[in-house]
Amino acid sequence: MVSVRAFSRILGVLGSVAASCSFALAQAPAAGVPFLAHEAAYALSLARARGNASVNSANGRIVYKFGGNACDGYSTDFRQVSRIESGEDRTTTSDLRSTNWEDAKGNSYRFKVVSRTNDAEPSYVEGTAERGPDGTITVKLKQPAAKTFTLDKDIVFPTEQTRRIIEAAKADKRVLELAVYDGSDNGEKVYNTFAVIGQPIAGDRASASPDVASKNDRLKTQTRWPVTVSYYDRTAKPDKGEQTPLYTMSFELYEDGVSRALVLDYNDFVVNGTMDKFEAGQTKPCK
């Protein structure tokens, strides 16, 4: 979005993508569209493996909670448990939990991620990012080690990324390029992203792959768009030709920020994420 960011990071990538919500599980919608607080769960399954990838099966579950408003900012609580079976009867299990908060203007971001692979000791990433008056971002990491560094002012946080995708979709724009910081990996990673936005799908149009979202009365009234976002290593310098994305995520994005029909493509293999639980919450009005 890599063999799950290198096979040893496969499970971590599956988690970090969703945890950062750069894979847009639910973020702030474009102006004028009510934001929907909700809880959703997604069942993960292997769609296919490519080439010589030694992935026999992949499964797991994502549970995602989103809330907040334009005054207090938006918060997410996320957990993903993933299992990948490879050759020689080897199974790798990861458990990733994350929380983050972002203000509605995309100027402040807080994040904390705890991940564990098999029986190893958990790893931690925690920090804050603040945009200054000139637009540059100062990141202060607490874990895995105390560190302060700056990022370019053109970089956005994940909520802002999704808001801009929705705005672009409403304006009939078909591509959007953004540099995104979400605190993933060791807290120092920035991704270049390239989003391709398809034609709008009317709310009353039946889905080819029904799930609890497509059957929800509230979501049935909303327009949605097929979106594919490719993630690239911002620091990589390809030797020849075009740069290959680390991974690609596809999903249908509703105008209030909810996503369904996830497809996570890690080059060597592809994982589907089917929403099997959805509960709309109440968004507190601004005071």
C-alpha positions in Angstrom: 0.0 0.0 0.0 5.5 -4.8 -0.6 4.9 -8.0 0.6 3.0 -6.3 3.4 5.7 -3.7 3.7 8.2 -6.5 3.6 6.8 -9.9 4.7 8.0 -9.3 8.2 5.8 -6.2 8.2 2.9 -7.6 6.4 0.6 -7.7 9.4 1.9 -4.4 10.6 1.0 -2.8 7.4 -2.5 -4.2 7.4 -2.9 -2.6 10.8 -1.1 0.7 10.2 -3.2 1.4 7.1 -6.4 1.1 9.0 -5.1 2.6 12.2 -3.9 5.7 10.5 -7.2 5.8 8.6 -5.3 6.8 5.5 -7.4 4.0 4.3 -10.3 6.3 5.1 -12.5 4.1 7.3 -14.2 7.3 8.4 -13.0 10.8 8.5 -14.3 14.3 8.3 -16.5 14.9 5.3 -16.5 17.9 3.1 -18.0 21.1 4.3 -21.8 21.0 4.4 -22.1 17.2 4.8 -22.9 16.0 8.3 -20.1 13.9 9.8 -21.3 10.4 10.9 -20.0 9.1 14.2 -20.1 5.3 14.1 -18.6 2.0 14.9 -17.8 -0.5 12.1 -16.2 -3.9 11.9 -14.5 -5.5 8.8 -13.8 -9.1 8.2 -10.4 -9.6 6.4 -9.8 -12.4 3.9 -7.3 -13.3 1.3 -8.5 -12.4 -2.2 -5.5 -13.7 -4.1 -1.8 -14.1 -4.1 0.5 -13.2 -7.0 3.6 -14.7 -8.5 5.7 -16.6 -6.0 4.2 -15.1 -2.9 4.2 -17.7 -0.1 0.9 -16.6 1.3 -1.5 -19.5 1.7 -4.2 -17.6 3.6 -4.9 -14.3 5.4 -7.7 -13.4 7.7 -8.5 -11.1 10.6 -10.8 -8.4 11.8 -10.8 -4.7 12.2 -13.0 -2.9 14.8 -13.2 0.9 14.3 -14.8 3.6 16.3 -15.0 7.2 15.2 -16.5 10.3 16.9 -16.1 14.0 17.4 -17.2 17.2 15.8 -15.8 20.3 14.0 -15.3 22.1 17.3 -13.7 19.4 19.4 -11.9 17.6 16.6 -12.2 13.9 15.5 -11.0 10.9 17.3 -10.6 7.2 16.3 -10.1 4.0 18.3 -9.0 1.1 16.2 -8.0 -2.5 16.7 -6.9 -5.1 14.2 -6.0 -8.7 14.6 -4.5 -10.3 11.5 -3.2 -13.8 10.7 -1.2 -14.8 7.7 -0.3 -18.4 6.9 2.7 -19.0 4.7 4.8 -21.9 3.5 6.0 -24.6 5.9 2.9 -24.3 8.1 4.1 -20.9 9.4 1.5 -18.6 10.9 2.2 -15.0 11.8 -0.3 -13.2 14.0 -0.4 -9.5 14.8 -2.5 -7.4 17.2 -2.5 -3.7 16.6 -4.3 -1.0 18.6 -4.3 2.7 17.9 -5.9 5.9 18.9 -5.6 9.2 17.2 -7.1 12.7 17.3 -7.0 15.4 14.7 -8.5 18.9 14.8 -11.0 19.8 12.1 -8.6 22.3 10.4 -5.9 19.7 10.0 -3.4 21.6 12.2 -3.0 19.3 15.1 -2.6 15.5 15.3 -2.0 13.1 18.2 -1.4 9.4 17.8 -0.5 6.3 19.8 0.0 2.9 18.4 0.7 -0.4 20.2 1.5 -3.5 18.1 2.5 -7.0 18.8 3.6 -9.8 16.5 3.1 -13.4 17.8 4.6 -13.6 21.3 7.1 -10.8 20.9 7.2 -7.8 23.2 4.8 -5.0 22.0 6.2 -2.0 20.2 5.0 1.6 20.8 4.8 4.7 18.7 3.4 7.9 20.3 3.6 11.5 19.5 2.1 14.8 18.4 2.3 16.9 15.3 1.5 20.6 15.2 1.3 22.9 12.2 2.9 26.3 12.8 1.9 29.8 11.5 4.0 29.3 8.4 2.5 25.9 7.7 5.5 23.7 8.6 4.8 20.8 10.9 6.7 20.1 14.1 6.5 16.4 15.2 7.4 15.5 18.8 7.8 11.8 19.3 7.6 10.2 22.8 8.1 6.7 21.6 9.9 4.6 20.4 12.4 7.3 21.3 12.1 11.0 22.1 12.7 13.0 19.0 11.6 16.3 17.4 11.7 17.1 13.7 9.9 19.2 11.1 7.9 18.3 8.0 7.0 20.3 4.9 3.9 22.5 5.0 2.4 20.7 2.0 2.0 17.5 4.1 -1.5 16.7 5.5 -2.9 14.4 8.2 -5.2 11.5 7.5 -8.5 13.3 8.3 -7.5 16.2 6.0 -6.6 13.7 3.3 -10.0 12.1 3.3 -11.8 15.5 3.5 -9.9 16.6 0.4 -10.8 13.4 -1.4 -14.5 14.0 -0.8 -14.2 17.6 -1.9 -12.4 16.5 -5.1 -15.1 13.9 -5.7 -17.9 16.4 -5.3 -16.0 18.8 -7.7 -15.8 16.0 -10.3 -12.1 15.8 -10.0 -10.7 12.3 -10.8 -7.2 12.4 -9.4 -5.6 13.9 -6.2 -2.0 13.9 -5.1 -1.1 14.5 -1.4 1.8 13.9 0.9 0.4 12.3 4.1 1.8 11.9 7.7 0.0 9.5 10.0 2.6 8.5 12.6 2.9 5.0 11.1 6.1 2.8 11.2 8.5 4.4 13.6 6.6 7.7 13.6 8.9 9.3 11.0 7.3 8.0 7.8 5.7 10.3 5.2 3.9 8.9 2.2 3.2 10.4 -1.2 -0.3 9.3 -2.2 -2.1 9.3 -5.5 -5.9 8.9 -5.4 -8.1 8.0 -8.4 -11.7 8.8 -7.9 -14.4 7.1 -9.9 -17.8 8.2 -11.1 -20.4 8.8 -8.3 -22.7 6.0 -7.3 -26.2 7.1 -6.4 -27.5 6.0 -3.0 -30.4 4.0 -4.5 -28.0 2.0 -6.8 -27.7 -1.7 -5.6 -24.2 -2.9 -4.7 -22.6 -5.8 -6.5 -21.3 -7.0 -3.2 -23.9 -6.3 -0.5 -22.9 -5.9 3.1 -24.3 -4.2 6.2 -23.4 -0.8 4.8 -25.2 -1.3 1.6 -28.3 -2.4 3.5 -28.2 0.5 6.0 -31.2 2.9 5.6 -29.1 6.0 6.4 -26.3 5.1 4.0 -28.7 4.2 1.3 -29.6 7.8 0.8 -26.0 8.9 0.2 -23.8 9.2 -2.8 -20.6 7.2 -2.7 -17.5 7.1 -4.9 -15.1 4.2 -5.8 -11.7 5.4 -4.7 -8.2 3.9 -5.1 -5.3 5.4 -3.2 -1.7 4.3 -3.8 1.0 4.9 -1.2 4.6 5.6 -2.2 7.8 5.9 -0.2 8.5 9.7 -0.2 12.2 9.1 0.2 12.6 6.4 -2.5 14.4 7.1 -5.8 13.4 4.5 -8.4 16.3 3.4 -10.6 14.2 3.0 -13.8 10.7 4.0 -14.9 7.8 4.7 -12.6 7.9 4.1 -8.9 6.0 1.1 -7.6 3.6 1.8 -4.8 4.2 0.2 -1.4 0.5 -0.7 -1.3 -2.8 0.4 -2.7 -6.2 0.6 -1.1 -9.5 0.6 -2.8 -12.9 1.3 -1.2 -16.3 2.9 -1.7 -16.4 6.2 0.1 -19.7 7.8 1.3 -20.1 11.5 1.4 -20.2 11.5 5.2 -16.8 9.7 5.4 -17.8 6.0 5.9 -16.0 3.4 3.8 -17.1 0.0 2.6 -15.8 -2.7 0.2 -12.2 -2.5 1.2 -9.5 -4.0 -1.0 -5.9 -3.9 0.3 -3.3 -4.6 -2.4 0.2 -5.4 -1.2 1.6 -6.2 -4.6 2.3 -9.9 -3.7 -1.2 -10.5 -2.4 -4.6 -8.8 -2.0 -6.9 -8.8 1.0 -10.6 -8.0 1.0 -12.2 -6.2 4.0 -16.0 -6.8 4.2 -18.0 -4.7 6.6 -20.1 -7.0 8.8 -21.1 -4.6 11.5 -22.2 -1.0 11.4 -23.7 1.1 14.1 -24.3 4.8 13.7 -23.6 7.0 16.7 -24.6 10.5 17.7 -22.4 13.4 16.8 -22.3 16.0 19.5 -23.2 19.5 18.2 -20.7 22.3 18.6 -21.2 24.4 21.7 
